[in-house]
């Protein structure tokens, strides 16, 4: 549980310290999910009741299913509205796709 708590704190610190939206999202989504899974594992080992463990497993499954999708959608929305720093990108694989779909006037 301590490791999970530390990962969640690291995600919070990264949220405050990183310069743009895309790096903040990457730095918070990964350790936050792993931190929550570690905390849920610690709770399951402590509680050991089948109903409680089943609930914790459901929380973990929903977290694993929704957090990456939500982060991806927010990052893609930020990219499409130019709310990120282009100078921090090393490889921009989405630019050709966006350029192909740009409306012609």
C-alpha positions as CSV (number, residue, x, y, z in Angstrom):
1,X,0.0,0.0,0.0
2,X,2.9,2.3,0.7
3,X,4.2,1.8,-2.9
4,X,0.8,2.5,-4.3
5,X,0.6,5.7,-2.3
6,X,4.0,6.8,-3.4
7,X,3.1,6.2,-7.0
8,X,-0.1,8.3,-6.6
9,X,1.9,11.1,-4.9
10,X,4.4,11.0,-7.8
11,X,1.5,11.3,-10.3
12,X,0.3,14.3,-8.4
13,X,3.7,15.9,-8.3
14,X,4.1,15.3,-12.1
15,X,0.7,17.0,-12.6
16,X,2.1,20.1,-11.1
17,X,5.6,20.1,-12.5
18,X,5.4,19.0,-16.1
19,X,5.2,21.8,-18.7
20,X,2.3,20.8,-21.1
21,X,-0.9,18.8,-21.2
22,X,0.4,15.7,-23.1
23,X,3.4,15.1,-20.7
24,X,1.2,15.7,-17.7
25,X,-1.3,13.2,-18.9
26,X,1.3,10.6,-19.6
27,X,3.0,11.1,-16.2
28,X,-0.3,10.9,-14.3
29,X,-2.1,8.2,-16.1
30,X,0.6,5.5,-15.8
31,X,1.6,5.7,-12.1
32,X,-1.9,6.6,-11.0
33,X,-3.3,3.3,-12.4
34,X,-0.4,1.2,-11.1
35,X,-0.6,3.0,-7.7
36,X,-4.4,2.3,-7.4
37,X,-3.8,-1.4,-8.4
38,X,-1.2,-1.7,-5.6
39,X,-3.5,-0.1,-3.1
40,X,-6.4,-2.4,-4.1
41,X,-4.1,-5.4,-3.8
42,X,-3.1,-4.3,-0.3
43,X,-6.7,-3.8,0.6
44,X,-7.6,-7.2,-0.8
45,X,-4.8,-8.9,1.2
46,X,-6.0,-7.1,4.4
47,X,-9.8,-7.7,4.0
48,X,-9.9,-11.3,2.5
49,X,-13.7,-11.3,2.5
50,X,-14.9,-12.7,-0.9
51,X,-17.5,-9.9,-1.3
52,X,-14.9,-7.2,-0.6
53,X,-12.2,-8.8,-2.9
54,X,-14.8,-9.1,-5.7
55,X,-15.6,-5.4,-5.3
56,X,-12.0,-4.5,-5.4
57,X,-11.4,-6.6,-8.5
58,X,-14.3,-4.8,-10.2
59,X,-12.9,-1.4,-9.3
60,X,-9.5,-2.5,-10.7
61,X,-11.1,-3.8,-14.0
62,X,-13.1,-0.6,-14.5
63,X,-10.0,1.5,-13.8
64,X,-8.0,-0.5,-16.3
65,X,-10.7,-0.2,-18.8
66,X,-11.6,3.5,-18.5
67,X,-8.4,5.4,-17.5
68,X,-6.4,4.7,-20.7
69,X,-9.4,5.5,-22.9
70,X,-10.2,8.7,-21.1
71,X,-6.5,9.8,-21.2
72,X,-6.4,9.0,-24.9
73,X,-9.5,11.0,-25.7
74,X,-8.4,14.0,-23.7
75,X,-5.0,14.0,-25.3
76,X,-6.4,13.6,-28.8
77,X,-8.8,16.5,-28.1
78,X,-5.9,18.6,-26.9
79,X,-3.9,17.7,-30.0
80,X,-6.8,18.7,-32.4
81,X,-7.3,22.0,-30.7
82,X,-3.6,22.8,-30.5
83,X,-3.4,22.9,-26.7
84,X,0.1,21.4,-26.5
85,X,3.6,22.4,-27.1
86,X,4.9,21.3,-30.5
87,X,8.5,21.9,-29.5
88,X,8.3,19.1,-26.9
89,X,7.2,16.5,-29.4
90,X,10.0,14.2,-30.6
91,X,7.8,12.3,-33.1
92,X,4.5,13.5,-34.3
93,X,2.8,10.5,-35.9
94,X,-0.7,12.1,-35.9
95,X,0.1,15.2,-38.0
96,X,-0.2,13.4,-41.4
97,X,-3.5,12.0,-40.5
98,X,-4.9,15.3,-39.3
99,X,-3.6,17.1,-42.4
100,X,-5.3,14.5,-44.7
101,X,-8.6,15.1,-42.9
102,X,-8.4,18.9,-42.8
103,X,-11.5,20.5,-44.4
104,X,-10.8,22.3,-47.6
105,X,-12.4,25.7,-48.1
